[in-house]
Amino acid sequence: MELISSNKTFGGHLNKYRHASSVVACEMTFSVFLPAQADVGVRLPVLYWLAGLTGNEDTFVQKAGALRVAADLGLIIVAPDTSPRGSEVPDSAPEEWAWGQSAGFYVNATEKPWSDHYNMYDYVVNELPGLIDRHFPTSGRCGISGHSMGGHGALVCALRNPQKYLSISAFEPICNPARTPWGIQAFSGYLGADRQSWLSWDASELLASCQSNLSILVEFGGADEYLDEELKPCTLLGAISNSRCELEIRVRQGYDHSHYFIASFIEDHLRYHYKKLVSSTL
Amino acid sequence: MELISSNKTFGGHLNKYRHASSVVACEMTFSVFLPAQADVGVRLPVLYWLAGLTGNEDTFVQKAGALRVAADLGLIIVAPDTSPRGSEVPDSAPEEWAWGQSAGFYVNATEKPWSDHYNMYDYVVNELPGLIDRHFPTSGRCGISGHSMGGHGALVCALRNPQKYLSISAFEPICNPARTPWGIQAFSGYLGADRQSWLSWDASELLASCQSNLSILVEFGGADEYLDEELKPCTLLGAISNSRCELEIRVRQGYDHSHYFIASFIEDHLRYHYKKLVSSTL
């Protein structure tokens, strides 16, 4: 694991690392914010943040204004890239930005040649946390959140691993990717033509059958230009009746799909995560 | 003036506009944050923020985490671009990023062909504020700040117009551009070979002869990689003894030249500006 940059900020450090990933079979970069509390031997909770389409490991840490709050709380933030990358990694056609490089959709691909690299689910859920827990003073307690494609990723990772994440939230997630355009394009490529196989990567489907009592916080902008066609909050809401989960959906009038929305409400989410991370029983 | 984007954030709006500028003779874009207080007929103070080399009208509003505080205070923030732009605007060689497009240095050029467009001083001090005061509910009280080349710009604009700006600060400004490499390159191009003419665009020179009682707040990172060669805080400090100005220079240990530093201390600066803007006598 190689440190490629380090910036002091809010008394802590925002570090970027490069490492060889075995599950996605290429070099990966991620950002980690280490609050000042990490320097004095305290073991801290971790929030994994998954970025959206066209994003990378910089997007959230640069644009969301989250590090101020994480520094105050003593919360480690880990922001991975959104896909495997590099000349050896297959990519979609340039105009198809909803899948391929920078759009891994946090699944494990089953179709060749994508399945050689596009295993972002395994990367986010297993390989990366292993690395984080080995190198940083983590408490063993972690939560997950993300935006848009990353909100989908956060919900899917949490619903498939109800014991792993003690706090779960999402901003403007793609709630039903098996039936909406970006998701259909990505799943067709990564998972193939059998749409039944897609359902285990769809938050609404997973929620409908979830028998754990998870709590999920989801935030939408009422002026989000993708709300009706791509995000479908109603599908997520409709899935709750069969599950044992708690779901809180907030809609903020006038806000769109940009990071200006995330920045406006990230403090709420970070405090929500932190409270669960320090107080929940494992 | 054409609205090209509007994002709701922190209860207010971050708008971007395009307009034809007469002083720089091309189309210019700028960002303006209008807090919610602007919607209810209250007249608000304005902070002009000048970005650094390679920046534009997005840099500060996306990366500094300033809008949260501006929303809380009720402060309009105006962030112009860093130079004239476009195919009709002359540019430096691609490897010379310290002058030319995205590096206007907030001077009025005197050398052809630069002087046809590179009049960013007049743009920032006169044309843009005229536009802002005509279109938005401003109180007529304004302050100025900026980063690096923009910190230089803020100090020079304020020192040349001691009646205009009621609050003045800078992050990591280029304090003595007439004698440091980036400044020498830019001033040689824009202002020509007569180095005497450069001194009226140099904050340290202007401060040394300033007979107004201005207060100036300047913030540096102790690990700023450009501190000794390009920024020269000691030159600014050395100039204070002949002037009637008050100068506060803070050095924050371990912080570098990035926006992660600005984000860490922008709240202090915004509250400093706001206090002066609402309480100073004109």
Interface residues (C-beta under 8 A of the other chain):
Chain A: N7 K8 T9 F10 G11 L14 Q62 K63 G65 L67 R68 G221 A223 G254 Y255 D256 S258 H259 Y260 F261 A263 S264
Chain B: N7 K8 T9 F10 G11 L14 Q62 K63 G65 L67 R68 G221 A223 G254 Y255 D256 S258 H259 Y260 F261 A263 S264
